[in-house]
């Protein structure tokens, strides 16, 4: 080393002198620097070893303890705006301690905008009618509020409904996929479908559905449900190649009607009268009364007419109320005239189907147009049921039948529960087959007529039979006769109370008034 070293003499015993190096020179600082470097290296190596071994926390606590400090070090959360709250729940008996950690989030409001902020948001929801609705709110920057308040286009709602009209089913294979019994049940099924053409009634019905939706587009609660929109699979008009028999084949569902009344056959105000809140005593199929026994609903209709007339006689009513009363007075007078002179089918006892009003009265336009009284056969699964077209329904809907027929398909059917929701019911309607004279149901005749009509379109195969209806009213009379043996009869000429046997004399009634409508339901919507 080239460092210059300084020495000085130190006397020893006996007069001798010893030379000693002077401390604090350049050599001293060099050695001190080397000692610092070596110390730093050793410290780094020690920290690495502690980190690898995972003993850092223990070493730290030991060092703090050696220096006289506390081994517990308080930790400060990194984000004071999101504190952590710990709750301890102790169960009794004390077996376990369950720790429940709850995060308390402190919401920080964003700063207020200093200018216009554009907005666009899309939401998707579904209405009660199973129609999905997509809404979109979009903003644009306009003029001042004084200006925009006067502009129509500043704040407006644009509604666009997308509707897919279904194609009619005209394939034998597709119809067989809905009901596998059809090809085996009807001998000439393939021939009938191959000779068929899609009826204009199909397109007309969906046109009416679309029009109704458009009319009610701003009244969301009145828009047709998805179920009622797609209630018609097909309408095929067919003329059998050999016999020329005309057939209207309709594939649909089945809803329930519970209307109708007949004082001659069922004079009591029975449960069937009040089964539906929409009950009406009329059906489109009606005939002149055969007895002088009044309709069970006549008294109720007369009482309601009197209430309307009494209120109408009062002064000071509004124009709207007067108009309502006048219309109901006229309607009830007409309906009372019908109830006094005519009888109708009873939905709980008679099997019949409902024809849309839009299908009726078109015979001169289309030879396949059905009419009230035409015979029909309802096919469901492997069963065939004879029926007639007994009532008129909404012009935009197909697929309704009487409660009697509905319960035959599904015993749980009621005025509030349809028997078949899927498009699995086939209606074979025979245009022009109605009897010339209408009268009370004759189930034996209905069966025979429908059997003949089936033969005219090829017949049904072995293993399938046409259902034979039981006359429930005749059965009920027989049960009452048994009760009559132990119960008192009604007073002469009177009407028995509910639960008493009916034994009123059959007296011909006067001919119905000419020009009386068959039923209130034949009046278009």
Secondary structure by P-SEA (a helix, b strand, c coil): cccbbbbbbbbcccbbbbbbbbcccaaaaaaaaaaaaaaaaaaaaaaaaaaaacaaaaaaaaaaaaaccccbbbbbbccccbbbbbbbbbcccccbbbbbbbbbbbbbbccccccbbbbbbbbbbcccccbbbbbbbbbbbbccaaaaaaccccbbbbbbbbbbbbcccccaaaaaaacccccccccaaaaaaaaccccaaaaaaaaaaaaaaaaacccccccccccccccccbbbbbccccccbbbbbbbbbbbbbbccccccccccccccccccccccccccccccccccccccaaaaaaaaaaaaaaaaacccccaaaaaaaaaaaaaaaaaaaaaacbbbbbcccccbbbbbcccccccccccccccccbbbbbbcccbbbbbcccccccccccccccaaaaaaacccccccccccccccccccccccccccccccccaaaaaaaaaaaaaaaccccccccccccccaaaaaaaaaaaaaacccccccccccccccccccccccccccccccccccccccc
